[in-house]
Amino acid sequence: MSDWLPPGLFDYGAELAAEVARRLGAGVVGDAACWIDMPRRLKLADVVSEPVRWGTGALCVDLGPDDGETWERFAEVHQGESDTEAVAASAQEWRLPVTPYRRMSEAAVVTAAPESNCEPMDPASFDGEVLDGKQIVDLTSMWAGPLCTELLGRAGAEVRKVSSTARPDGLAGTVMYAELNAHKTAVELDPRFGAGRDALERLLATADLLVTSLSPRALANLELLPEQLCVRHPRLHTLAVTAFEPDSPECDWIAYGTGVHAAAGLGWMGDEPQAPAYSYPDPLAGLRAARVAVDQLAGVAHQHRRVSMAGVVAPLVGSMACSRGDGTPTSAAGSGGDRHG
């Protein structure tokens, strides 16, 4: 099992956690390392997908429980193709979470984007009351989104976690799931159909914030994109936690944290692709999303925001590229802006 994690991960995570703690309180956020190192702290075998060699490169094939047969058909169709970029793009058309392992010199570094057109509010003026009485609908799964909403719940928000028996959370039944969802009320419904759809609409009618971790295409199918929601729920804030940036070629791709690690160029060490010890982009994105959510509800950030794992790991990419001197742009090595896709 790999034990590799990017240099500077925990220091960077501590910076993100400090930003959240200034808004929610240190007692709510706690030690960033506890969130970032959850799999090892909880003694979980956080199995990540090992690189699949393909042609002269490699792919991150991070399959969900229902993807096995589709992947087998896909692999048979594309047998003999050597261009990993083209193969990954085709796999995404099949709705498979497959990304290429890129060398750092091939990966685009995401630059920071403006936080908001508003003047930022002094976090000290939040007084820990921003979330009092706020109602949040949590339509997330796995690690990044649930971490965001768990921190909001610990700070006093009323979080309703939407659980679907049709598409259960991949962590359901684990101690990690219990810790990431301890301060939430579970609501079982299937948002795709009939009664479940109506129940979701009733939740959104009284909610202040909807947090999602679905792909843009899935959000569109459920009519949960901001432009779709603004007619039905004009006061509702939305925060989408996604894999890639909205203005990137991969903006509609689906991927887990390991796939983002691969595509960002953080997984090619020397002559070999390298899987991480665990999916570290998730907790980084969860911390960043929690900060953005508080700013939204405080009225100092846009009503509709998007946070991506690719955007939040960009400073790590920039730092590594700078230290290696391999010619990769380093403009993201600074404070770590959060336009995410």
Phi, psi and omega in degrees: 000135182293146173241017186278133172223149184294142177302141178084002184302311187287326175295317179296317177300322179295325177295316179297316180297324179296322177298319179290318182297327178296336180264323186252341184104139182299327181293335178282314186280318181072202182280123181303325182299330179295324180280319183290325184257027185307313183303319180282324178297322181270005178057044178262145173274083183285086185288122175251156182288125176285149180303138176256112180294134183215116184060231178266003182236212181206157178237149166265111181252091190256073191283143171276176184297338182255009187263352189301309182294322179296318179297318180299317178295317180298313182299324179292319180295322187259012178302132179097344176283135188252345183279105185294329178296315180292321180295316179296317179299320178293320179299323178296326175296332176276003182062039175257134180283074182240131178226157178277144168281112181259143168289152187301326180291344180264345186270137178281134177268129182277130179272159181292147177245156179301139181293319185188160172280351181273153171291131181295140177279143175298120182306331181297335182281354178290328176056023177068012185250358183302324187265354181301122178079357180287139180250127184236132174260123184256106177246054182237170177211171180067245197237307188298302181299312178300326176296315178304307185288332176294318178297320178295321178294320179294335181271001174117354177287154175266107186254125176253112182272115179280119178245134180238128176291338179289323179225077183293153176301135182296342178262359184306137179090357181257162177294331178293319177299315181299320182288326181279352183227026186289331185249047182221158173256123181282135177233115181271121176196158175252107187290357184276334192226153163031244186299322179295319178297315179297320180295320178296318180298323178294321177296317182292332183297332181249000185278154174264331185212135171250123177249128182232158171228026178275161177289157177305322180294319179294321177298319179297317180297328179270002182058046182242012173289152182308317181292338176276324183283333188297334179285317184276324185223073189297336182269353185286130171273150176229144177224112180259125175258112186234178183280314189233168183292147181294336181254019179260160176300336181263019190303329182258007182289153172254138180194153170266180183301324180296324178293324176293317175308315181292312185290333182282352181089008181273358186246012180244099183256115181066237181261004186230142171289146186226120173287152178280169177298324176197179188279073185295335177300334182298304182295327177298314180293325178296318178294314179298318180297323179297319178296315180298319181300316179297317179297322177299310184290339176275353178084019180245010175221160183302152182298324183240120183229162178222130178239129180243153175294323180296319179294321185284337177271357182304320178299326177293321177297313181299318180295317180293319180297320180294316183290330180274339179062041184259013174090359178287140179304147184239019185294342181267008186280002183271242192280343176086071175294167192233038168284124192226148185227000000 
